[in-house]
Amino acid sequence: MGNDRMLELLEIYTEMTEKQGDLIYQLGQIVKKQAIELAHLRNMLNVEITEAQREDIKTTSKVLKQIEDDAHMEP
């Protein structure tokens, strides 16, 4: 495989990676908004969540925070 072809493939890979990062960030924003809406509904309906759900929320919040931090660090 020639250098030109390798460079072209590297550029395609880099572009796909950037688009994937953007997509992950946007999906994270959607999840964050849905989590807020669910919290409002739980409050309105006075529904308690389980300990497992609390742990899921905690884990998801950490991941979303990392995604946001990574998105802000990109050039």
PQR file with spaces between the fields and no chain letter, atoms N, CA, C, O and H, PARSE charges and radii, in Angstrom:
ATOM       1  N    MET     1       0.857   -1.172    0.000 -0.4000 1.5000
ATOM       2  CA   MET     1       0.000    0.000    0.000 -0.0000 2.0000
ATOM       3  C    MET     1       0.902    1.234    0.000  0.5500 1.7000
ATOM       4  O    MET     1       1.851    1.327    0.779 -0.5500 1.4000
ATOM       5  N    GLY     2       0.589    2.171   -0.883 -0.4000 1.5000
ATOM       6  CA   GLY     2       1.415    3.359   -1.014 -0.0000 2.0000
ATOM       7  C    GLY     2       1.175    4.367    0.093  0.5500 1.7000
ATOM       8  O    GLY     2       0.175    4.318    0.809 -0.5500 1.4000
ATOM       9  H    GLY     2      -0.181    2.095   -1.515  0.4000 1.0000
ATOM      10  N    ASN     3       2.131    5.289    0.210 -0.4000 1.5000
ATOM      11  CA   ASN     3       2.030    6.338    1.233 -0.0000 2.0000
ATOM      12  C    ASN     3       0.796    7.215    1.042  0.5500 1.7000
ATOM      13  O    ASN     3       0.159    7.626    2.012 -0.5500 1.4000
ATOM      14  H    ASN     3       2.943    5.329   -0.371  0.4000 1.0000
ATOM      15  N    ASP     4       0.463    7.498   -0.225 -0.4000 1.5000
ATOM      16  CA   ASP     4      -0.708    8.338   -0.497 -0.0000 2.0000
ATOM      17  C    ASP     4      -1.984    7.664   -0.005  0.5500 1.7000
ATOM      18  O    ASP     4      -2.858    8.313    0.571 -0.5500 1.4000
ATOM      19  H    ASP     4       0.980    7.164   -1.013  0.4000 1.0000
ATOM      20  N    ARG     5      -2.081    6.366   -0.236 -0.4000 1.5000
ATOM      21  CA   ARG     5      -3.266    5.616    0.193 -0.0000 2.0000
ATOM      22  C    ARG     5      -3.336    5.559    1.719  0.5500 1.7000
ATOM      23  O    ARG     5      -4.414    5.704    2.296 -0.5500 1.4000
ATOM      24  H    ARG     5      -1.372    5.839   -0.704  0.4000 1.0000
ATOM      25  N    MET     6      -2.201    5.350    2.370 -0.4000 1.5000
ATOM      26  CA   MET     6      -2.153    5.320    3.835 -0.0000 2.0000
ATOM      27  C    MET     6      -2.576    6.668    4.414  0.5500 1.7000
ATOM      28  O    MET     6      -3.320    6.720    5.393 -0.5500 1.4000
ATOM      29  H    MET     6      -1.325    5.232    1.902  0.4000 1.0000
ATOM      30  N    LEU     7      -2.103    7.751    3.812 -0.4000 1.5000
ATOM      31  CA   LEU     7      -2.456    9.090    4.274 -0.0000 2.0000
ATOM      32  C    LEU     7      -3.955    9.331    4.106  0.5500 1.7000
ATOM      33  O    LEU     7      -4.601    9.900    4.986 -0.5500 1.4000
ATOM      34  H    LEU     7      -1.498    7.708    3.017  0.4000 1.0000
ATOM      35  N    GLU     8      -4.502    8.896    2.978 -0.4000 1.5000
ATOM      36  CA   GLU     8      -5.931    9.045    2.726 -0.0000 2.0000
ATOM      37  C    GLU     8      -6.737    8.263    3.762  0.5500 1.7000
ATOM      38  O    GLU     8      -7.717    8.778    4.302 -0.5500 1.4000
ATOM      39  H    GLU     8      -3.977    8.433    2.263  0.4000 1.0000
ATOM      40  N    LEU     9      -6.337    7.039    4.040 -0.4000 1.5000
ATOM      41  CA   LEU     9      -7.033    6.235    5.035 -0.0000 2.0000
ATOM      42  C    LEU     9      -6.928    6.855    6.429  0.5500 1.7000
ATOM      43  O    LEU     9      -7.894    6.823    7.191 -0.5500 1.4000
ATOM      44  H    LEU     9      -5.541    6.621    3.602  0.4000 1.0000
ATOM      45  N    LEU    10      -5.780    7.411    6.765 -0.4000 1.5000
ATOM      46  CA   LEU    10      -5.599    8.066    8.050 -0.0000 2.0000
ATOM      47  C    LEU    10      -6.511    9.280    8.176  0.5500 1.7000
ATOM      48  O    LEU    10      -7.096    9.514    9.233 -0.5500 1.4000
ATOM      49  H    LEU    10      -4.996    7.436    6.145  0.4000 1.0000
ATOM      50  N    GLU    11      -6.632   10.051    7.101 -0.4000 1.5000
ATOM      51  CA   GLU    11      -7.521   11.212    7.112 -0.0000 2.0000
ATOM      52  C    GLU    11      -8.979   10.791    7.277  0.5500 1.7000
ATOM      53  O    GLU    11      -9.732   11.434    8.008 -0.5500 1.4000
ATOM      54  H    GLU    11      -6.157    9.861    6.242  0.4000 1.0000
ATOM      55  N    ILE    12      -9.378    9.713    6.601 -0.4000 1.5000
ATOM      56  CA   ILE    12     -10.746    9.210    6.725 -0.0000 2.0000
ATOM      57  C    ILE    12     -10.999    8.745    8.158  0.5500 1.7000
ATOM      58  O    ILE    12     -12.042    9.046    8.739 -0.5500 1.4000
ATOM      59  H    ILE    12      -8.766    9.191    6.007  0.4000 1.0000
ATOM      60  N    TYR    13     -10.047    8.017    8.719 -0.4000 1.5000
ATOM      61  CA   TYR    13     -10.180    7.529   10.092 -0.0000 2.0000
ATOM      62  C    TYR    13     -10.286    8.690   11.075  0.5500 1.7000
ATOM      63  O    TYR    13     -11.123    8.665   11.977 -0.5500 1.4000
ATOM      64  H    TYR    13      -9.200    7.773    8.247  0.4000 1.0000
ATOM      65  N    THR    14      -9.446    9.701   10.907 -0.4000 1.5000
ATOM      66  CA   THR    14      -9.456   10.862   11.797 -0.0000 2.0000
ATOM      67  C    THR    14     -10.800   11.588   11.718  0.5500 1.7000
ATOM      68  O    THR    14     -11.359   11.988   12.740 -0.5500 1.4000
ATOM      69  H    THR    14      -8.766    9.721   10.175  0.4000 1.0000
ATOM      70  N    GLU    15     -11.305   11.753   10.510 -0.4000 1.5000
ATOM      71  CA   GLU    15     -12.596   12.429   10.323 -0.0000 2.0000
ATOM      72  C    GLU    15     -13.729   11.632   10.974  0.5500 1.7000
ATOM      73  O    GLU    15     -14.605   12.204   11.623 -0.5500 1.4000
ATOM      74  H    GLU    15     -10.851   11.428    9.681  0.4000 1.0000
ATOM      75  N    MET    16     -13.704   10.320   10.798 -0.4000 1.5000
ATOM      76  CA   MET    16     -14.731    9.474   11.400 -0.0000 2.0000
ATOM      77  C    MET    16     -14.667    9.535   12.925  0.5500 1.7000
ATOM      78  O    MET    16     -15.702    9.554   13.591 -0.5500 1.4000
ATOM      79  H    MET    16     -12.992    9.856   10.271  0.4000 1.0000
ATOM      80  N    THR    17     -13.468    9.565   13.474 -0.4000 1.5000
ATOM      81  CA   THR    17     -13.294    9.640   14.918 -0.0000 2.0000
ATOM      82  C    THR    17     -13.842   10.952   15.464  0.5500 1.7000
ATOM      83  O    THR    17     -14.497   10.969   16.506 -0.5500 1.4000
ATOM      84  H    THR    17     -12.626    9.549   12.933  0.4000 1.0000
ATOM      85  N    GLU    18     -13.577   12.051   14.762 -0.4000 1.5000
ATOM      86  CA   GLU    18     -14.097   13.354   15.185 -0.0000 2.0000
ATOM      87  C    GLU    18     -15.624   13.370   15.149  0.5500 1.7000
ATOM      88  O    GLU    18     -16.270   13.869   16.071 -0.5500 1.4000
ATOM      89  H    GLU    18     -13.046   12.038   13.915  0.4000 1.0000
ATOM      90  N    LYS    19     -16.192   12.819   14.077 -0.4000 1.5000
ATOM      91  CA   LYS    19     -17.647   12.776   13.967 -0.0000 2.0000
ATOM      92  C    LYS    19     -18.241   11.894   15.055  0.5500 1.7000
ATOM      93  O    LYS    19     -19.294   12.213   15.609 -0.5500 1.4000
ATOM      94  H    LYS    19     -15.668   12.414   13.329  0.4000 1.0000
ATOM      95  N    GLN    20     -17.579   10.800   15.361 -0.4000 1.5000
ATOM      96  CA   GLN    20     -18.049    9.915   16.419 -0.0000 2.0000
ATOM      97  C    GLN    20     -18.038   10.648   17.762  0.5500 1.7000
ATOM      98  O    GLN    20     -18.976   10.521   18.550 -0.5500 1.4000
ATOM      99  H    GLN    20     -16.724   10.542   14.911  0.4000 1.0000
ATOM     100  N    GLY    21     -16.988   11.405   18.018 -0.4000 1.5000
ATOM     101  CA   GLY    21     -16.905   12.177   19.260 -0.0000 2.0000
ATOM     102  C    GLY    21     -18.028   13.192   19.354  0.5500 1.7000
ATOM     103  O    GLY    21     -18.629   13.361   20.415 -0.5500 1.4000
ATOM     104  H    GLY    21     -16.226   11.509   17.379  0.4000 1.0000
ATOM     105  N    ASP    22     -18.315   13.869   18.247 -0.4000 1.5000
ATOM     106  CA   ASP    22     -19.417   14.834   18.219 -0.0000 2.0000
ATOM     107  C    ASP    22     -20.754   14.144   18.485  0.5500 1.7000
ATOM     108  O    ASP    22     -21.592   14.656   19.227 -0.5500 1.4000
ATOM     109  H    ASP    22     -17.826   13.732   17.385  0.4000 1.0000
ATOM     110  N    LEU    23     -20.940   12.985   17.871 -0.4000 1.5000
ATOM     111  CA   LEU    23     -22.178   12.244   18.047 -0.0000 2.0000
ATOM     112  C    LEU    23     -22.343   11.799   19.496  0.5500 1.7000
ATOM     113  O    LEU    23     -23.427   11.921   20.066 -0.5500 1.4000
ATOM     114  H    LEU    23     -20.260   12.569   17.268  0.4000 1.0000
ATOM     115  N    ILE    24     -21.280   11.288   20.089 -0.4000 1.5000
ATOM     116  CA   ILE    24     -21.335   10.851   21.483 -0.0000 2.0000
ATOM     117  C    ILE    24     -21.683   12.031   22.386  0.5500 1.7000
ATOM     118  O    ILE    24     -22.475   11.885   23.317 -0.5500 1.4000
ATOM     119  H    ILE    24     -20.398   11.189   19.626  0.4000 1.0000
ATOM     120  N    TYR    25     -21.102   13.194   22.119 -0.4000 1.5000
ATOM     121  CA   TYR    25     -21.407   14.378   22.917 -0.0000 2.0000
ATOM     122  C    TYR    25     -22.889   14.746   22.791  0.5500 1.7000
ATOM     123  O    TYR    25     -23.552   15.009   23.795 -0.5500 1.4000
ATOM     124  H    TYR    25     -20.459   13.313   21.362  0.4000 1.0000
ATOM     125  N    GLN    26     -23.406   14.765   21.564 -0.4000 1.5000
ATOM     126  CA   GLN    26     -24.815   15.122   21.347 -0.0000 2.0000
ATOM     127  C    GLN    26     -25.751   14.118   22.015  0.5500 1.7000
ATOM     128  O    GLN    26     -26.750   14.507   22.620 -0.5500 1.4000
ATOM     129  H    GLN    26     -22.869   14.551   20.749  0.4000 1.0000
ATOM     130  N    LEU    27     -25.433   12.839   21.907 -0.4000 1.5000
ATOM     131  CA   LEU    27     -26.254   11.823   22.570 -0.0000 2.0000
ATOM     132  C    LEU    27     -26.199   11.984   24.094  0.5500 1.7000
ATOM     133  O    LEU    27     -27.194   11.773   24.786 -0.5500 1.4000
ATOM     134  H    LEU    27     -24.622   12.523   21.416  0.4000 1.0000
ATOM     135  N    GLY    28     -25.044   12.352   24.592 -0.4000 1.5000
ATOM     136  CA   GLY    28     -24.909   12.605   26.025 -0.0000 2.0000
ATOM     137  C    GLY    28     -25.801   13.749   26.473  0.5500 1.7000
ATOM     138  O    GLY    28     -26.391   13.695   27.552 -0.5500 1.4000
ATOM     139  H    GLY    28     -24.235   12.523   24.030  0.4000 1.0000
ATOM     140  N    GLN    29     -25.899   14.781   25.650 -0.4000 1.5000
ATOM     141  CA   GLN    29     -26.770   15.911   25.971 -0.0000 2.0000
ATOM     142  C    GLN    29     -28.240   15.487   25.993  0.5500 1.7000
ATOM     143  O    GLN    29     -29.013   15.940   26.836 -0.5500 1.4000
ATOM     144  H    GLN    29     -25.419   14.824   24.773  0.4000 1.0000
ATOM     145  N    ILE    30     -28.612   14.616   25.062 -0.4000 1.5000
ATOM     146  CA   ILE    30     -29.988   14.104   25.031 -0.0000 2.0000
ATOM     147  C    ILE    30     -30.277   13.298   26.293  0.5500 1.7000
ATOM     148  O    ILE    30     -31.326   13.468   26.915 -0.5500 1.4000
ATOM     149  H    ILE    30     -27.983   14.247   24.377  0.4000 1.0000
ATOM     150  N    VAL    31     -29.356   12.429   26.668 -0.4000 1.5000
ATOM     151  CA   VAL    31     -29.532   11.615   27.874 -0.0000 2.0000
ATOM     152  C    VAL    31     -29.649   12.505   29.105  0.5500 1.7000
ATOM     153  O    VAL    31     -30.471   12.255   29.986 -0.5500 1.4000
ATOM     154  H    VAL    31     -28.504   12.291   26.163  0.4000 1.0000
ATOM     155  N    LYS    32     -28.826   13.537   29.159 -0.4000 1.5000
ATOM     156  CA   LYS    32     -28.860   14.461   30.300 -0.0000 2.0000
ATOM     157  C    LYS    32     -30.230   15.147   30.409  0.5500 1.7000
ATOM     158  O    LYS    32     -30.790   15.249   31.501 -0.5500 1.4000
ATOM     159  H    LYS    32     -28.158   13.741   28.443  0.4000 1.0000
ATOM     160  N    LYS    33     -30.759   15.609   29.287 -0.4000 1.5000
ATOM     161  CA   LYS    33     -32.076   16.256   29.297 -0.0000 2.0000
ATOM     162  C    LYS    33     -33.173   15.286   29.702  0.5500 1.7000
ATOM     163  O    LYS    33     -34.083   15.650   30.448 -0.5500 1.4000
ATOM     164  H    LYS    33     -30.304   15.525   28.400  0.4000 1.0000
ATOM     165  N    GLN    34     -33.093   14.055   29.217 -0.4000 1.5000
ATOM     166  CA   GLN    34     -34.096   13.051   29.584 -0.0000 2.0000
ATOM     167  C    GLN    34     -34.016   12.719   31.072  0.5500 1.7000
ATOM     168  O    GLN    34     -35.042   12.523   31.723 -0.5500 1.4000
ATOM     169  H    GLN    34     -32.354   13.760   28.612  0.4000 1.0000
ATOM     170  N    ALA    35     -32.818   12.657   31.602 -0.4000 1.5000
ATOM     171  CA   ALA    35     -32.654   12.376   33.038 -0.0000 2.0000
ATOM     172  C    ALA    35     -33.289   13.473   33.877  0.5500 1.7000
ATOM     173  O    ALA    35     -33.901   13.191   34.908 -0.5500 1.4000
ATOM     174  H    ALA    35     -31.984   12.816   31.073  0.4000 1.0000
ATOM     175  N    ILE    36     -33.151   14.709   33.448 -0.4000 1.5000
ATOM     176  CA   ILE    36     -33.763   15.829   34.163 -0.0000 2.0000
ATOM     177  C    ILE    36     -35.284   15.712   34.112  0.5500 1.7000
ATOM     178  O    ILE    36     -35.965   15.903   35.119 -0.5500 1.4000
ATOM     179  H    ILE    36     -32.655   14.938   32.611  0.4000 1.0000
ATOM     180  N    GLU    37     -35.808   15.396   32.927 -0.4000 1.5000
ATOM     181  CA   GLU    37     -37.263   15.242   32.789 -0.0000 2.0000
ATOM     182  C    GLU    37     -37.786   14.096   33.660  0.5500 1.7000
ATOM     183  O    GLU    37     -38.837   14.223   34.288 -0.5500 1.4000
ATOM     184  H    GLU    37     -35.254   15.240   32.109  0.4000 1.0000
ATOM     185  N    LEU    38     -37.061   12.990   33.698 -0.4000 1.5000
ATOM     186  CA   LEU    38     -37.472   11.866   34.540 -0.0000 2.0000
ATOM     187  C    LEU    38     -37.448   12.243   36.019  0.5500 1.7000
ATOM     188  O    LEU    38     -38.332   11.851   36.781 -0.5500 1.4000
ATOM     189  H    LEU    38     -36.207   12.887   33.188  0.4000 1.0000
ATOM     190  N    ALA    39     -36.446   12.996   36.412 -0.4000 1.5000
ATOM     191  CA   ALA    39     -36.374   13.431   37.811 -0.0000 2.0000
ATOM     192  C    ALA    39     -37.573   14.310   38.153  0.5500 1.7000
ATOM     193  O    ALA    39     -38.143   14.189   39.237 -0.5500 1.4000
ATOM     194  H    ALA    39     -35.728   13.314   35.793  0.4000 1.0000
ATOM     195  N    HIS    40     -37.956   15.193   37.231 -0.4000 1.5000
ATOM     196  CA   HIS    40     -39.140   16.035   37.456 -0.0000 2.0000
ATOM     197  C    HIS    40     -40.401   15.181   37.595  0.5500 1.7000
ATOM     198  O    HIS    40     -41.226   15.409   38.480 -0.5500 1.4000
ATOM     199  H    HIS    40     -37.492   15.291   36.351  0.4000 1.0000
ATOM     200  N    LEU    41     -40.533   14.194   36.704 -0.4000 1.5000
ATOM     201  CA   LEU    41     -41.706   13.322   36.773 -0.0000 2.0000
ATOM     202  C    LEU    41     -41.734   12.525   38.076  0.5500 1.7000
ATOM     203  O    LEU    41     -42.792   12.380   38.689 -0.5500 1.4000
ATOM     204  H    LEU    41     -39.863   14.009   35.985  0.4000 1.0000
ATOM     205  N    ARG    42     -40.589   12.011   38.501 -0.4000 1.5000
ATOM     206  CA   ARG    42     -40.536   11.274   39.766 -0.0000 2.0000
ATOM     207  C    ARG    42     -40.948   12.171   40.922  0.5500 1.7000
ATOM     208  O    ARG    42     -41.672   11.741   41.820 -0.5500 1.4000
ATOM     209  H    ARG    42     -39.729   12.129   38.003  0.4000 1.0000
ATOM     210  N    ASN    43     -40.492   13.411   40.902 -0.4000 1.5000
ATOM     211  CA   ASN    43     -40.863   14.352   41.963 -0.0000 2.0000
ATOM     212  C    ASN    43     -42.358   14.651   41.942  0.5500 1.7000
ATOM     213  O    ASN    43     -43.005   14.684   42.989 -0.5500 1.4000
ATOM     214  H    ASN    43     -39.904   13.761   40.173  0.4000 1.0000
ATOM     215  N    MET    44     -42.903   14.869   40.749 -0.4000 1.5000
ATOM     216  CA   MET    44     -44.326   15.178   40.630 -0.0000 2.0000
ATOM     217  C    MET    44     -45.195   14.014   41.092  0.5500 1.7000
ATOM     218  O    MET    44     -46.234   14.215   41.722 -0.5500 1.4000
ATOM     219  H    MET    44     -42.377   14.842   39.899  0.4000 1.0000
ATOM     220  N    LEU    45     -44.765   12.803   40.776 -0.4000 1.5000
ATOM     221  CA   LEU    45     -45.557   11.620   41.109 -0.0000 2.0000
ATOM     222  C    LEU    45     -45.166   11.012   42.448  0.5500 1.7000
ATOM     223  O    LEU    45     -45.736   10.012   42.885 -0.5500 1.4000
ATOM     224  H    LEU    45     -43.922   12.639   40.265  0.4000 1.0000
ATOM     225  N    ASN    46     -44.183   11.636   43.090 -0.4000 1.5000
ATOM     226  CA   ASN    46     -43.702   11.167   44.388 -0.0000 2.0000
ATOM     227  C    ASN    46     -43.260    9.696   44.328  0.5500 1.7000
ATOM     228  O    ASN    46     -43.644    8.880   45.166 -0.5500 1.4000
ATOM     229  H    ASN    46     -43.720   12.448   42.735  0.4000 1.0000
ATOM     230  N    VAL    47     -42.447    9.385   43.319 -0.4000 1.5000
ATOM     231  CA   VAL    47     -41.957    8.023   43.112 -0.0000 2.0000
ATOM     232  C    VAL    47     -40.523    7.938   43.614  0.5500 1.7000
ATOM     233  O    VAL    47     -39.671    8.747   43.247 -0.5500 1.4000
ATOM     234  H    VAL    47     -42.135   10.048   42.638  0.4000 1.0000
ATOM     235  N    GLU    48     -40.273    6.946   44.456 -0.4000 1.5000
ATOM     236  CA   GLU    48     -38.921    6.712   44.968 -0.0000 2.0000
ATOM     237  C    GLU    48     -38.155    5.817   43.996  0.5500 1.7000
ATOM     238  O    GLU    48     -38.738    4.965   43.325 -0.5500 1.4000
ATOM     239  H    GLU    48     -40.966    6.289   44.754  0.4000 1.0000
ATOM     240  N    ILE    49     -36.850    6.021   43.932 -0.4000 1.5000
ATOM     241  CA   ILE    49     -36.029    5.163   43.088 -0.0000 2.0000
ATOM     242  C    ILE    49     -35.264    4.174   43.961  0.5500 1.7000
ATOM     243  O    ILE    49     -35.027    4.410   45.146 -0.5500 1.4000
ATOM     244  H    ILE    49     -36.376    6.712   44.476  0.4000 1.0000
ATOM     245  N    THR    50     -34.889    3.071   43.345 -0.4000 1.5000
ATOM     246  CA   THR    50     -34.180    2.025   44.084 -0.0000 2.0000
ATOM     247  C    THR    50     -32.703    2.393   44.217  0.5500 1.7000
ATOM     248  O    THR    50     -32.212    3.311   43.560 -0.5500 1.4000
ATOM     249  H    THR    50     -35.081    2.879   42.382  0.4000 1.0000
ATOM     250  N    GLU    51     -32.019    1.667   45.072 -0.4000 1.5000
ATOM     251  CA   GLU    51     -30.580    1.887   45.244 -0.0000 2.0000
ATOM     252  C    GLU    51     -29.831    1.584   43.944  0.5500 1.7000
ATOM     253  O    GLU    51     -28.874    2.277   43.601 -0.5500 1.4000
ATOM     254  H    GLU    51     -32.418    0.921   45.606  0.4000 1.0000
ATOM     255  N    ALA    52     -30.263    0.559   43.229 -0.4000 1.5000
ATOM     256  CA   ALA    52     -29.639    0.229   41.942 -0.0000 2.0000
ATOM     257  C    ALA    52     -29.805    1.377   40.949  0.5500 1.7000
ATOM     258  O    ALA    52     -28.880    1.701   40.205 -0.5500 1.4000
ATOM     259  H    ALA    52     -31.041   -0.004   43.507  0.4000 1.0000
ATOM     260  N    GLN    53     -30.979    1.983   40.944 -0.4000 1.5000
ATOM     261  CA   GLN    53     -31.222    3.125   40.059 -0.0000 2.0000
ATOM     262  C    GLN    53     -30.345    4.313   40.459  0.5500 1.7000
ATOM     263  O    GLN    53     -29.843    5.038   39.601 -0.5500 1.4000
ATOM     264  H    GLN    53     -31.731    1.719   41.548  0.4000 1.0000
ATOM     265  N    ARG    54     -30.167    4.505   41.769 -0.4000 1.5000
ATOM     266  CA   ARG    54     -29.287    5.581   42.243 -0.0000 2.0000
ATOM     267  C    ARG    54     -27.863    5.372   41.746  0.5500 1.7000
ATOM     268  O    ARG    54     -27.200    6.313   41.308 -0.5500 1.4000
ATOM     269  H    ARG    54     -30.575    3.915   42.466  0.4000 1.0000
ATOM     270  N    GLU    55     -27.405    4.134   41.820 -0.4000 1.5000
ATOM     271  CA   GLU    55     -26.052    3.812   41.357 -0.0000 2.0000
ATOM     272  C    GLU    55     -25.931    4.028   39.844  0.5500 1.7000
ATOM     273  O    GLU    55     -24.915    4.536   39.369 -0.5500 1.4000
ATOM     274  H    GLU    55     -27.943    3.370   42.175  0.4000 1.0000
ATOM     275  N    ASP    56     -26.965    3.643   39.091 -0.4000 1.5000
ATOM     276  CA   ASP    56     -26.966    3.867   37.639 -0.0000 2.0000
ATOM     277  C    ASP    56     -26.901    5.351   37.320  0.5500 1.7000
ATOM     278  O    ASP    56     -26.166    5.768   36.425 -0.5500 1.4000
ATOM     279  H    ASP    56     -27.790    3.231   39.477  0.4000 1.0000
ATOM     280  N    ILE    57     -27.664    6.141   38.046 -0.4000 1.5000
ATOM     281  CA   ILE    57     -27.669    7.593   37.838 -0.0000 2.0000
ATOM     282  C    ILE    57     -26.294    8.170   38.148  0.5500 1.7000
ATOM     283  O    ILE    57     -25.785    9.013   37.408 -0.5500 1.4000
ATOM     284  H    ILE    57     -28.262    5.802   38.773  0.4000 1.0000
ATOM     285  N    LYS    58     -25.699    7.717   39.237 -0.4000 1.5000
ATOM     286  CA   LYS    58     -24.378    8.194   39.636 -0.0000 2.0000
ATOM     287  C    LYS    58     -23.336    7.863   38.567  0.5500 1.7000
ATOM     288  O    LYS    58     -22.525    8.713   38.196 -0.5500 1.4000
ATOM     289  H    LYS    58     -26.112    7.033   39.839  0.4000 1.0000
ATOM     290  N    THR    59     -23.363    6.628   38.077 -0.4000 1.5000
ATOM     291  CA   THR    59     -22.410    6.197   37.046 -0.0000 2.0000
ATOM     292  C    THR    59     -22.622    6.970   35.756  0.5500 1.7000
ATOM     293  O    THR    59     -21.663    7.432   35.138 -0.5500 1.4000
ATOM     294  H    THR    59     -24.022    5.938   38.378  0.4000 1.0000
ATOM     295  N    THR    60     -23.879    7.112   35.349 -0.4000 1.5000
ATOM     296  CA   THR    60     -24.194    7.837   34.123 -0.0000 2.0000
ATOM     297  C    THR    60     -23.765    9.293   34.223  0.5500 1.7000
ATOM     298  O    THR    60     -23.252    9.855   33.255 -0.5500 1.4000
ATOM     299  H    THR    60     -24.658    6.737   35.851  0.4000 1.0000
ATOM     300  N    SER    61     -23.966    9.899   35.365 -0.4000 1.5000
ATOM     301  CA   SER    61     -23.562   11.297   35.561 -0.0000 2.0000
ATOM     302  C    SER    61     -22.057   11.457   35.410  0.5500 1.7000
ATOM     303  O    SER    61     -21.591   12.423   34.805 -0.5500 1.4000
ATOM     304  H    SER    61     -24.383    9.443   36.151  0.4000 1.0000
ATOM     305  N    LYS    62     -21.300   10.521   35.955 -0.4000 1.5000
ATOM     306  CA   LYS    62     -19.842   10.580   35.831 -0.0000 2.0000
ATOM     307  C    LYS    62     -19.409   10.472   34.367  0.5500 1.7000
ATOM     308  O    LYS    62     -18.530   11.204   33.913 -0.5500 1.4000
ATOM     309  H    LYS    62     -21.678    9.736   36.447  0.4000 1.0000
ATOM     310  N    VAL    63     -20.043    9.545   33.636 -0.4000 1.5000
ATOM     311  CA   VAL    63     -19.696    9.364   32.222 -0.0000 2.0000
ATOM     312  C    VAL    63     -20.051   10.605   31.419  0.5500 1.7000
ATOM     313  O    VAL    63     -19.260   11.049   30.586 -0.5500 1.4000
ATOM     314  H    VAL    63     -20.757    8.951   34.006  0.4000 1.0000
ATOM     315  N    LEU    64     -21.229   11.172   31.657 -0.4000 1.5000
ATOM     316  CA   LEU    64     -21.631   12.388   30.941 -0.0000 2.0000
ATOM     317  C    LEU    64     -20.682   13.543   31.247  0.5500 1.7000
ATOM     318  O    LEU    64     -20.344   14.321   30.355 -0.5500 1.4000
ATOM     319  H    LEU    64     -21.872   10.811   32.333  0.4000 1.0000
ATOM     320  N    LYS    65     -20.256   13.657   32.489 -0.4000 1.5000
ATOM     321  CA   LYS    65     -19.303   14.709   32.864 -0.0000 2.0000
ATOM     322  C    LYS    65     -18.000   14.534   32.112  0.5500 1.7000
ATOM     323  O    LYS    65     -17.424   15.510   31.631 -0.5500 1.4000
ATOM     324  H    LYS    65     -20.530   13.025   33.213  0.4000 1.0000
ATOM     325  N    GLN    66     -17.527   13.292   32.005 -0.4000 1.5000
ATOM     326  CA   GLN    66     -16.276   13.024   31.287 -0.0000 2.0000
ATOM     327  C    GLN    66     -16.421   13.365   29.806  0.5500 1.7000
ATOM     328  O    GLN    66     -15.507   13.931   29.206 -0.5500 1.4000
ATOM     329  H    GLN    66     -17.995   12.499   32.396  0.4000 1.0000
ATOM     330  N    ILE    67     -17.566   13.023   29.215 -0.4000 1.5000
ATOM     331  CA   ILE    67     -17.809   13.336   27.804 -0.0000 2.0000
ATOM     332  C    ILE    67     -17.797   14.848   27.595  0.5500 1.7000
ATOM     333  O    ILE    67     -17.196   15.342   26.642 -0.5500 1.4000
ATOM     334  H    ILE    67     -18.308   12.563   29.702  0.4000 1.0000
ATOM     335  N    GLU    68     -18.461   15.577   28.486 -0.4000 1.5000
ATOM     336  CA   GLU    68     -18.484   17.039   28.371 -0.0000 2.0000
ATOM     337  C    GLU    68     -17.083   17.618   28.526  0.5500 1.7000
ATOM     338  O    GLU    68     -16.689   18.505   27.768 -0.5500 1.4000
ATOM     339  H    GLU    68     -18.949   15.175   29.261  0.4000 1.0000
ATOM     340  N    ASP    69     -16.332   17.123   29.500 -0.4000 1.5000
ATOM     341  CA   ASP    69     -14.968   17.606   29.704 -0.0000 2.0000
ATOM     342  C    ASP    69     -14.103   17.322   28.478  0.5500 1.7000
ATOM     343  O    ASP    69     -13.329   18.179   28.049 -0.5500 1.4000
ATOM     344  H    ASP    69     -16.652   16.402   30.115  0.4000 1.0000
ATOM     345  N    ASP    70     -14.233   16.125   27.916 -0.4000 1.5000
ATOM     346  CA   ASP    70     -13.453   15.775   26.733 -0.0000 2.0000
ATOM     347  C    ASP    70     -13.829   16.655   25.545  0.5500 1.7000
ATOM     348  O    ASP    70     -12.961   17.066   24.775 -0.5500 1.4000
ATOM     349  H    ASP    70     -14.861   15.429   28.264  0.4000 1.0000
ATOM     350  N    ALA    71     -15.115   16.944   25.396 -0.4000 1.5000
ATOM     351  CA   ALA    71     -15.568   17.779   24.284 -0.0000 2.0000
ATOM     352  C    ALA    71     -15.021   19.192   24.385  0.5500 1.7000
ATOM     353  O    ALA    71     -14.741   19.823   23.366 -0.5500 1.4000
ATOM     354  H    ALA    71     -15.821   16.610   26.022  0.4000 1.0000
ATOM     355  N    HIS    72     -14.865   19.694   25.596 -0.4000 1.5000
ATOM     356  CA   HIS    72     -14.357   21.052   25.784 -0.0000 2.0000
ATOM     357  C    HIS    72     -12.842   21.120   25.633  0.5500 1.7000
ATOM     358  O    HIS    72     -12.291   22.193   25.386 -0.5500 1.4000
ATOM     359  H    HIS    72     -15.092   19.181   26.424  0.4000 1.0000
ATOM     360  N    MET    73     -12.169   19.989   25.779 -0.4000 1.5000
ATOM     361  CA   MET    73     -10.709   19.955   25.663 -0.0000 2.0000
ATOM     362  C    MET    73     -10.229   19.830   24.232  0.5500 1.7000
ATOM     363  O    MET    73      -9.076   20.151   23.946 -0.5500 1.4000
ATOM     364  H    MET    73     -12.616   19.118   25.979  0.4000 1.0000
ATOM     365  N    GLU    74     -11.092   19.364   23.309 -0.4000 1.5000
ATOM     366  CA   GLU    74     -10.689   19.185   21.925 -0.0000 2.0000
ATOM     367  C    GLU    74     -10.399   20.539   21.297  0.5500 1.7000
ATOM     368  O    GLU    74     -11.051   21.534   21.613 -0.5500 1.4000
ATOM     369  H    GLU    74     -12.028   19.103   23.541  0.4000 1.0000
ATOM     370  N    PRO    75      -9.396   20.568   20.388 -0.5600 1.5000
ATOM     371  CA   PRO    75      -9.043   21.852   19.737  0.2800 2.0000
ATOM     372  C    PRO    75     -10.142   22.379   18.851  0.5500 1.7000
ATOM     373  O    PRO    75      -9.990   23.439   18.244 -0.5500 1.4000
